[in-house]
Each structure stands twice: as C-alpha cells, then as structure tokens.
Amino acid sequence: MPLRDAVNTLQARLAVLHLSLVRLTDSTQAAGGGSAHNLVEQVDKSATDATGWVRKARLAARRVPAAGPEETTAALRAVQRALAELRRNEPRHLWGRALARELTRVAGSPPRRGLGWLGGWCGEAGKRVRAAAAAKRAVDVALADCLRAAPAGAGQRVQVKTVTVVE
C-alpha cells in the first residue's frame, strides 16, 4: 500500500474514532456530565481525555508528508506518541471490557429511585463505548500500515504497540 493511501486511511480512521468519542462525550453531558452518577462521571472523564489525545494524533497525522523520510518519521512518531499516551492514560476505561460489562449490567438492572434514566443511558453508552473501542483497534491497524509503507529508514525509530485485552 502506498504511503499516501495508508495515511489517508489513518486519517479517516482517526476521524471515525474522534467522532465516536465526541458522541460519547455529548451523551454524558446530556445525562448531566460528571455530577449525575459515578458511572456517568467515569465515562465522561475517560471520553473527554481520550478525545484530547485523539485530536493530537489527528493533527500529527495531517503533517505526514509524502516526501522526505525524516519528516515522515517525525510525523509518524508524533502520531504514535499521542496514541501511546491515549493507551497509557486510558488503559481500562474505554478500551477494556470491564466498563462495557458494567454499563450492560446497570442497563439491565431495575431502576433505582430517581435514576430511572440511568438504565437507558447505560444501554446507549455501552454501544458507544464498544464503537469507540472498535474504532481504536482500526486506528492501530492503520498506523501499522503507515509504518510499513513509510520510506526506507522511516520506520526504524518508530515503535508500534498493540494491546490485546483478554478477560
């Protein structure tokens, strides 16, 4: 795959991930943000933080030129650093299965007094969390494709780490 195509795919997948996180954040804000319920607060903080790191990765991906291996390497390293920070700062909340299971559990439990809205919100948020996790996996694959397509020598100083969560 030529580098330009790989970068276009990476940019498109980063856009999908960003949109997924924005929708999730909007959902938490509509539910009352971090003050509504502990679970809403956890999702709100995770999605907001993740959106910032994805925004940094998107900006770095825009700088990947089709010329010179040094500029390409620097831009791909910047994308990787942003995604590594995202992975390091959100090791479980959005990408692991524990949050999705908790959302599913709360969505299926009988409503508590004054929190009847929470079950419906958890059902919808669970779908959005799963969509964001799938989009994140697609971004990782696209970054690996970019590194393979990079000019000779560009991938020597770039590391790709993928994490598989087995529970």
SVG drawing of the C-alpha trace seen along z (x, -y; Angstrom):
<svg xmlns="http://www.w3.org/2000/svg" viewBox="-38 -19 55 33">
<polyline fill="none" stroke="black" stroke-width="0.4" points="0.0,0.0 1.5,-3.4 2.2,-5.8 -0.3,-8.3 -3.1,-5.7 -2.0,-4.4 -2.0,-8.0 -5.4,-8.7 -6.8,-5.6 -5.2,-6.5 -6.7,-10.0 -10.1,-8.6 -10.0,-6.1 -8.8,-8.8 -11.8,-10.9 -14.1,-8.0 -12.6,-7.5 -12.8,-11.2 -16.4,-11.3 -17.2,-8.2 -15.6,-9.9 -17.4,-13.2 -20.7,-11.4 -20.0,-9.6 -19.0,-12.9 -22.1,-14.6 -24.1,-11.7 -22.5,-12.1 -23.1,-15.9 -26.7,-15.3 -27.0,-13.0 -25.7,-15.7 -22.0,-15.3 -19.8,-14.2 -22.3,-15.2 -25.2,-12.9 -23.8,-9.5 -20.4,-7.9 -20.6,-5.7 -21.5,-8.8 -18.6,-10.6 -16.2,-7.8 -17.3,-7.7 -17.4,-11.4 -13.8,-11.8 -12.5,-9.0 -14.1,-10.1 -13.0,-13.7 -9.4,-12.8 -9.4,-10.3 -10.8,-13.0 -7.8,-15.3 -5.2,-12.6 -7.0,-11.6 -7.1,-15.3 -3.3,-15.4 -2.9,-12.3 -5.1,-13.7 -3.1,-16.9 0.1,-14.9 -1.3,-12.7 -2.0,-15.8 1.7,-16.6 2.8,-13.3 4.2,-14.4 4.8,-12.2 8.3,-13.5 11.5,-13.0 11.9,-10.1 12.9,-12.4 9.7,-14.5 7.6,-11.3 9.4,-9.7 8.8,-12.7 5.1,-12.9 4.5,-9.2 6.4,-9.3 4.1,-12.2 1.0,-10.1 2.4,-7.2 3.2,-9.3 -0.3,-10.6 -1.8,-7.1 0.7,-5.8 -0.4,-8.5 -4.0,-7.6 -3.3,-4.0 -1.3,-4.7 -3.8,-7.2 -6.9,-5.1 -5.7,-1.5 -9.1,-0.2 -11.9,-2.7 -12.8,-2.9 -10.7,-0.1 -11.2,2.7 -14.3,4.9 -14.9,4.0 -16.6,0.7 -18.8,2.2 -19.8,5.0 -20.6,2.5 -22.7,0.4 -24.6,3.6 -25.2,4.6 -26.6,1.3 -28.7,1.1 -30.3,4.5 -30.8,3.8 -34.1,2.5 -34.1,-1.3 -33.2,-3.0 -35.3,-5.7 -34.7,-8.9 -32.3,-7.2 -34.8,-5.7 -33.0,-7.4 -29.7,-5.7 -30.5,-2.3 -31.4,-3.7 -28.4,-5.9 -26.1,-2.9 -27.5,-0.9 -26.8,-3.6 -23.4,-4.5 -22.4,-0.8 -22.9,-0.8 -20.9,-3.9 -18.0,-2.6 -17.9,0.6 -17.9,-1.5 -15.0,-3.7 -13.0,-0.6 -13.5,0.9 -12.5,-2.4 -9.4,-2.5 -8.4,1.0 -8.9,-0.2 -6.6,-3.2 -3.9,-0.8 -4.0,1.3 -3.9,-1.9 -0.9,-3.2 0.9,0.1 0.1,-0.1 1.6,-3.6 4.8,-2.4 5.1,0.4 4.5,-2.0 6.9,-4.6 10.1,-5.3 13.2,-3.2 14.6,-4.1 11.5,-5.9 10.2,-3.0 13.5,-2.3 12.8,-4.8 9.1,-4.2 7.5,-1.5 4.0,-0.2 2.5,1.5 -0.9,3.1 -2.5,4.4 -4.9,7.2 -7.1,7.4 -8.2,10.9 -10.6,11.2"/>
</svg>
